[in-house]
Amino acid sequence: MLTDYIAQIIDEMLNESGGDLEIKRNEMAMKIGCVPSQISYVITSRFTPERGYIIESRKGGGGCIRIVRKQMHKNEYLMHFFYAIGDRITENEAVAYINNLLGQDIVSPREAVMMNGALSNSALSALPRPVRDEARAGIFKHMVLSIMQ
């Protein structure tokens, strides 16, 4: 998939640059053979603050974008997650957050499966639809707090 390929290239460039990268969206799009908006989509969807990235965009100059990978300690990362969850979270959003925790080696694959199960729509099916996302957020926040040391 093209978005995975773009994300992989950006991640490799970040690794090579020590976690601080400046790219020109138009130039990168030409090299890869896609439209600049696909580069923007990957950056905004995959390199988010929730995943530990800081994005700075500058107008002009071919769409220059700076991506910085912020190194966070486990508890700092978890507190960031805690606040990012907010008062409501959908099942799909919870899955994405759990995958991030798994990718950062904060939870094990087994723990991720249990968290996904506990936060699923089927697990919360006894609740009326309007309150499921609120209940899911509360449960997920308690899970995050229990992981902190």
Secondary structure by P-SEA (a helix, b strand, c coil): caaaaaaaaaaaaaaaaccbbbbcaaaaaaaacccaaaaaaaaacccccccbbbbbbbccccbbbbbbbccccaaaaaaaaaaaacccccaaaaaaaaaaaaaaccccaaaaaaaaaaacccccccccccaaaaaaaaaaaaaaaaacc
